[in-house]
Amino acid sequence: MFHLFDVGCALVPGLPAIGGMVRAGKMLGEGADAARLLHRAEDVGIAVAKADELADAARFFDRMDDVSEFARRFSSLDDTTRFSRGNFRKTLLRLTGKSYDGTMEAHHVLPVELEESFTASGIKNIHSPKYGAWVDAGPHRGWSNAYNNEWYDFFRYGSREISDIEEFGRTLGYKYGFTVLF
């Protein structure tokens, strides 16, 4: 590495060469070696980036079965299905295909108390199972107030874009330990 730096300094006019001057032949030889090494490093970097992309794609396609099943179930909830607070759990069960023994609760990712704020921001129906999640009943009751307060803070300055709302919902899902469906 020391020699590469010397070569670089010797090739750029005005830069002092550390460790003394290197003979011209040696400089050219090491410069060419350095160029080949940099080219190889660049190729390795590209290969690593491509491998990361392929791994992401593999994870994506592993989830496609889940996504396809979700889409099939969601499309089965046709336009005649009325999403409401009263049938939220039932439509969430229908969408997810899960049934729980009472230890889980259907959770509105978008709090009912802020329904007007969500509607003003363009969300048509917060009772859609798309905006629902299953959460452990005990902890849910313990963090609900803090969760809702975070949404109140989110809307402190007025309505928001749907994409911002959904991103914030995903963030809170991660923070409070549940999986969102959007």
Secondary structure by P-SEA (a helix, b strand, c coil): caaaaaaaaaaccccccccccccaaaaaaaaaaaaaaaaaaaaaaaaaaaaaaaaaaaaaaaaaaaaaaaaaaaaaccccccccccaaaaaaaaaacccccccccccccccccaaaaaaaacccccccccccccccaaaaaacaaaaaaaaaaaaccccccaaaaaaaaaaaaaaacccccc
